[in-house]
Amino acid sequence: MIKKPISADSHITEPPKCYIDYIEEKYKATAPHVTFMEGVGDIYVIDGMTNPIPMALVAAAGKAPEELSMTGARFESLHKGGWDSKFRIADQERDGVAAEIIYPSVGMVLCNHSDFEYKRACMKAYNRWLLDYASEDRKRIIPLAQISMGSIAEGIEDLKEIKKQGFDGVMMNGVPAELDYDHPDYDKFWQTAIDLELPLSFHILTAGDSGGVLGGKMRGPRINGFQAIIRGCQDIMGMLVFSGVFERNPDLKIVCVEADAGWAPHFMYRMDHAYKRHRFWMKGQELKKLPSEYFKENIYMTFQDDWVAFQMADMVNTKRLMWANDFPHSDATWPWSQEVLNEHSRHLTEQQRNDICHNNVAELYKLKVAA
């Protein structure tokens, strides 16, 4: 029996008062908010960040390619399920999905804010709002909290709070304020996540401006920047493997989100080559296993429209692949997910398809979702 898929990466559209209504008093005047810009439409403004976030592409799922644009959107015209959970289940039914793991939209850009105290306040506000949003149906709307990582001690404190609040996992900030994630001092943080059974996710566009997508400098035409989006996640995955994070913390579960997966077989091969050939002069850390073995065991990957990922499934650990629909973003497969899956996965066994589209994400987050 082919099981109903669970999207391992879907999003909300933060409503205009998401942060203002849920943030502590100190930050209400500077909280992220929506405003109208002539010629652009509704935009999200984040205090301290130069480039506002046009809402048009945030909720462009289902539009034809020639209709995609960064301008012209008004909030009331966006997919209601993105900000009002009363409409979310209908969106899931239309796409044929059983449940969704929920990530932010504005919160992705917020990860790149330089003020970690401000960022932490905003993310705590978002977490409070998200719990209310998800309360409509916690079996089908699975919320992941955001964490700012201003310090290791703060991170551990936030993990404990997030667990008490009832979240199912944590979306990490791409670049922490204190040291970097390869440092052994983070082992206390990783172990806390393991003890609390909280999978940790690194999403694209949260570790700097890859390829100028967020408004920075890019090489060539703008579309070339699309190719660079996944590189921030690749850098993090490689860093965690090569630095021995998984060797020291073998039960750590990391999710590489929306960075596709078709590249993984070559990436693992190249890591093994680098380790075997170059680790001595490049001062690489001695590992008990090859880098690819840690990658296959500890790293989960989400993807939506990635035909190559399905074709290469036998070259990776199919127990670590997790399909997603990315609703309501412009790169979403919604509302054509069933057609995409039927085309891309028709060569797989029933067990492989069920693992990639349902079982893996259900087991990772301990979900009880009807098949």
NORGIBEL-V318719 format. One record per residue. N is the residue number from 0. RES is the residue in one small letter. PHI is phi in degrees with one decimal (* if undefined). PSI is psi in radians with two decimals (none if undefined). NEAR is the number of other ideal C-beta (glycine too) atoms within 8 Angstrom. Layout:
# NORGIBEL-V318719
N RES PHI PSI NEAR
N RES PHI PSI NEAR
This chain:
# NORGIBEL-V318719
0 m * 2.22 4
1 i -77.2 2.12 5
2 k -80.7 2.66 10
3 k -66.4 2.26 10
4 p -70.2 2.66 13
5 i -111.8 2.23 15
6 s -78.9 2.12 15
7 a -82.9 -0.09 13
8 d -154.9 1.72 15
9 s -127.4 2.99 12
10 h -134.6 2.88 14
11 i -110.4 2.97 11
12 t -114.3 1.87 13
13 e -55.3 2.13 14
14 p -67.7 2.85 9
15 p -52.9 -0.57 7
16 k -109.4 0.33 7
17 c -53.4 -0.85 14
18 y -86.0 -0.73 14
19 i -60.0 -0.75 10
20 d -78.1 -0.33 7
21 y -115.8 -0.08 9
22 i -88.6 2.73 12
23 e -66.2 2.71 8
24 e -53.8 -0.65 4
25 k -56.0 -0.51 5
26 y -111.7 0.10 12
27 k -59.6 -0.64 9
28 a -71.8 -0.39 4
29 t -116.2 0.15 7
30 a -64.1 2.57 12
31 p -53.0 2.43 12
32 h -153.5 2.89 10
33 v -96.5 2.41 10
34 t -142.7 2.87 8
35 f -99.8 2.30 8
36 m -117.4 2.15 9
37 e -56.4 2.27 4
38 g 84.6 -0.18 4
39 v -118.2 -0.70 9
40 g 104.2 -2.77 12
41 d -73.5 2.35 12
42 i -133.6 2.67 13
43 y -96.6 2.22 12
44 v -107.2 2.24 10
45 i -115.2 2.07 13
46 d -56.2 2.24 8
47 g 93.2 -0.07 8
48 m -116.0 2.36 9
49 t -69.6 -0.78 3
50 n -96.8 2.12 6
51 p -71.5 2.98 10
52 i -110.4 1.87 12
53 p -65.0 2.40 13
54 m -85.7 -0.13 15
55 a -59.8 -0.83 12
56 l -82.0 -0.31 11
57 v -63.1 -0.55 16
58 a -132.0 0.93 13
59 a -106.3 0.28 13
60 a -58.1 2.41 13
61 g 90.1 -0.17 6
62 k -81.0 2.62 8
63 a -69.2 2.65 5
64 p -52.8 -0.71 5
65 e -70.9 -0.18 4
66 e -94.3 -0.19 7
67 l -69.3 2.33 9
68 s -156.9 2.68 7
69 m -87.2 -0.09 6
70 t -121.8 2.84 9
71 g 95.4 -0.10 6
72 a -83.5 2.43 12
73 r -112.4 2.51 8
74 f -57.8 -0.69 11
75 e -66.8 -0.27 4
76 s -93.0 -0.12 5
77 l -75.1 2.84 14
78 h -53.0 2.08 11
79 k -63.4 -0.57 8
80 g -62.6 -0.32 12
81 g -70.3 -0.45 14
82 w -130.0 -0.23 12
83 d -124.6 1.87 9
84 s -67.2 -0.23 11
85 k -63.3 -0.38 6
86 f -101.4 -0.08 10
87 r -68.9 -0.73 14
88 i -63.6 -0.63 9
89 a -63.3 -0.66 8
90 d -65.0 -0.70 13
91 q -64.6 -0.75 12
92 e -62.7 -0.70 7
93 r -61.8 -0.59 8
94 d -92.2 -0.12 13
95 g 75.1 0.53 8
96 v -107.7 2.59 12
97 a -85.3 -0.48 12
98 a -168.9 2.95 13
99 e -139.2 2.43 14
100 i -85.1 2.19 16
101 i -101.7 2.18 13
102 y -115.0 2.86 15
103 p -80.5 3.13 13
104 s -120.3 -1.17 13
105 v -58.5 -0.62 13
106 g -61.5 -0.43 14
107 m -64.6 -0.81 12
108 v -68.1 -0.67 11
109 l -57.1 -0.51 14
110 c -56.5 -0.45 15
111 n -90.5 0.11 14
112 h -69.2 2.46 12
113 s -83.0 -0.32 5
114 d -93.7 1.79 7
115 f -72.3 -0.49 11
116 e -68.1 -0.80 7
117 y -62.6 -0.78 12
118 k -61.0 -0.73 14
119 r -62.9 -0.73 12
120 a -63.0 -0.73 12
121 c -65.1 -0.71 17
122 m -70.7 -0.62 14
123 k -65.1 -0.67 10
124 a -63.8 -0.79 15
125 y -59.7 -0.75 15
126 n -59.9 -0.71 13
127 r -64.0 -0.79 9
128 w -62.6 -0.74 14
129 l -63.4 -0.63 13
130 l -61.8 -0.70 12
131 d -65.3 -0.75 7
132 y -59.7 -0.83 13
133 a -72.0 -0.29 13
134 s -64.4 -0.24 7
135 e -60.5 -0.67 9
136 d -166.7 1.61 9
137 r -72.0 -0.20 7
138 k -81.7 -0.36 7
139 r -117.5 -0.30 12
140 i -116.9 1.82 13
141 i -106.5 1.81 13
142 p -85.7 2.41 11
143 l -110.6 2.29 13
144 a -77.1 2.75 13
145 q -101.3 2.64 14
146 i -139.6 2.43 13
147 s -92.5 -0.49 12
148 m 60.3 0.92 12
149 g -69.1 -0.54 12
150 s -157.0 2.88 8
151 i -64.3 -0.74 11
152 a -62.4 -0.76 6
153 e -61.9 -0.72 11
154 g -60.7 -0.76 13
155 i -63.8 -0.75 11
156 e -61.3 -0.73 8
157 d -68.0 -0.66 11
158 l -59.5 -0.77 15
159 k -64.5 -0.70 10
160 e -65.7 -0.75 8
161 i -60.9 -0.71 13
162 k -63.9 -0.76 10
163 k -63.6 -0.57 6
164 q -71.5 -0.31 9
165 g 98.5 0.32 5
166 f -74.3 2.77 13
167 d -100.1 -0.17 11
168 g -176.4 -3.14 13
169 v -135.6 2.29 15
170 m -91.4 2.08 15
171 m -81.5 2.73 10
172 n -77.4 2.36 11
173 g -62.4 -0.64 12
174 v -127.9 2.03 8
175 p -77.5 2.87 10
176 a -79.8 -0.52 7
177 e -110.4 2.02 7
178 l 56.8 -2.61 8
179 d -138.0 2.93 7
180 y -65.7 -0.21 10
181 d -80.7 -0.19 9
182 h -74.0 2.40 8
183 p -58.2 -0.39 5
184 d -60.4 -0.40 7
185 y -77.2 -0.12 12
186 d -59.4 -0.57 10
187 k -64.6 -0.66 9
188 f -68.5 -0.83 11
189 w -59.1 -0.75 12
190 q -65.8 -0.60 9
191 t -62.7 -0.77 11
192 a -61.7 -0.69 13
193 i -64.0 -0.84 11
194 d -62.1 -0.63 6
195 l -85.6 -0.07 9
196 e 56.9 0.88 5
197 l -115.2 1.82 12
198 p -61.3 2.49 13
199 l -109.9 2.34 12
200 s -116.5 2.46 14
201 f -117.5 2.02 15
202 h -99.3 2.65 14
203 i -57.7 2.72 12
204 l 67.7 0.33 13
205 t -115.4 0.11 13
206 a -129.1 0.69 13
207 g 109.3 3.05 7
208 d -93.4 1.39 9
209 s -64.1 2.07 14
210 g 70.1 0.21 13
211 g 78.7 0.23 13
212 v -61.9 -0.58 13
213 l -91.7 0.25 9
214 g 113.0 -0.05 7
215 g -83.3 -2.96 7
216 k -73.7 2.44 4
217 m -131.7 2.80 11
218 r -101.8 2.25 6
219 g 77.3 -2.86 4
220 p -65.6 2.77 4
221 r -54.2 -0.63 6
222 i -63.3 -0.41 5
223 n -65.1 -0.47 11
224 g -64.6 -0.44 12
225 f -60.9 -0.59 8
226 q -66.8 -0.43 7
227 a -88.3 -0.17 12
228 i -57.6 -0.64 13
229 i -80.3 -0.20 12
230 r -69.4 -0.54 9
231 g -60.6 -0.74 15
232 c -68.0 -0.70 14
233 q -59.8 -0.73 11
234 d -60.8 -0.74 9
235 i -66.7 -0.78 13
236 m -62.1 -0.78 14
237 g -62.6 -0.73 10
238 m -60.8 -0.79 12
239 l -63.7 -0.68 14
240 v -70.1 -0.96 13
241 f -65.3 -0.49 12
242 s -84.9 -0.04 9
243 g 82.7 0.27 8
244 v -59.5 -0.77 15
245 f -75.4 -0.49 12
246 e -66.8 -0.70 10
247 r -79.1 -0.42 9
248 n -130.8 1.24 11
249 p -62.6 -0.34 8
250 d -95.0 0.08 5
251 l -70.2 2.32 12
252 k -116.7 2.03 10
253 i -116.5 2.37 13
254 v -111.4 2.16 16
255 c -94.4 1.94 13
256 v -107.7 2.25 15
257 e 63.3 0.37 12
258 a -101.0 0.28 14
259 d 63.9 -3.13 11
260 a -143.5 -0.17 13
261 g -62.5 -0.37 11
262 w -80.8 -0.25 10
263 a -60.7 -0.74 13
264 p -57.8 -0.78 9
265 h -70.2 -0.65 7
266 f -60.3 -0.77 12
267 m -66.4 -0.72 13
268 y -61.6 -0.75 9
269 r -67.6 -0.64 8
270 m -61.6 -0.79 15
271 d -63.0 -0.72 11
272 h -61.4 -0.82 8
273 a -60.3 -0.73 12
274 y -65.9 -0.82 13
275 k -71.5 -0.61 8
276 r -95.4 -0.59 6
277 h -123.1 0.03 9
278 r -67.4 -0.42 11
279 f -74.8 -0.91 6
280 w -75.7 -0.42 4
281 m -91.2 0.10 7
282 k 58.5 0.72 5
283 g -74.5 2.66 10
284 q -73.9 2.46 7
285 e -72.1 2.25 4
286 l -117.3 2.63 10
287 k -76.6 -0.42 3
288 k -127.7 2.93 7
289 l -68.9 2.61 10
290 p -51.7 -0.69 14
291 s -61.0 -0.53 10
292 e -69.2 -0.67 8
293 y -68.2 -0.72 14
294 f -58.9 -0.83 14
295 k -64.3 -0.54 10
296 e -91.0 -0.72 10
297 n -100.7 -0.25 10
298 i -111.7 2.17 14
299 y -98.0 2.59 14
300 m -129.6 2.30 15
301 t -104.7 2.60 15
302 f -157.3 2.74 15
303 q -115.3 -1.48 14
304 d -92.1 1.46 7
305 d -137.6 1.46 11
306 w -58.3 -0.66 9
307 v -63.3 -0.65 9
308 a -58.2 -0.74 14
309 f -68.9 -0.66 12
310 q -67.5 -0.56 8
311 m -96.5 0.22 12
312 a -54.8 -0.64 12
313 d -72.6 -0.17 5
314 m -97.2 0.00 6
315 v -128.9 -3.02 14
316 n -91.6 1.85 7
317 t -64.8 -0.24 10
318 k -78.1 -0.06 6
319 r -117.8 0.06 12
320 l -92.8 2.39 16
321 m -139.3 2.03 15
322 w -73.5 2.68 13
323 a -145.4 2.80 14
324 n -106.9 -0.23 16
325 d 62.2 0.28 15
326 f -59.2 2.45 16
327 p -102.5 0.44 16
328 h -70.0 2.92 13
329 s -66.9 -0.38 9
330 d -93.9 0.17 7
331 a -68.6 2.64 13
332 t -88.2 -0.17 10
333 w -62.7 2.40 14
334 p -97.7 0.45 7
335 w -106.1 0.35 7
336 s -58.3 -0.70 14
337 q -64.0 -0.71 8
338 e -64.9 -0.75 7
339 v -62.4 -0.81 11
340 l -64.3 -0.73 12
341 n -62.8 -0.64 8
342 e -74.0 -0.79 8
343 h -77.6 -0.49 9
344 s -111.1 0.21 12
345 r -65.8 -0.36 6
346 h -86.4 -0.17 5
347 l -80.7 2.75 10
348 t -72.4 2.84 5
349 e -59.9 -0.68 8
350 q -64.1 -0.76 6
351 q -63.1 -0.80 11
352 r -62.7 -0.77 12
353 n -64.1 -0.66 11
354 d -62.6 -0.89 12
355 i -67.6 -0.64 15
356 c -97.9 -0.23 11
357 h -144.1 -1.05 15
358 n -61.5 -0.75 8
359 n -63.2 -0.79 14
360 v -71.4 -0.62 12
361 a -63.7 -0.72 12
362 e -71.6 -0.68 7
363 l -60.8 -0.79 11
364 y -100.3 0.10 11
365 k 55.9 0.88 8
366 l -90.1 2.59 11
367 k -114.7 1.52 5
368 v -117.3 2.35 12
369 a -62.4 2.33 4
370 a -83.9 none 7
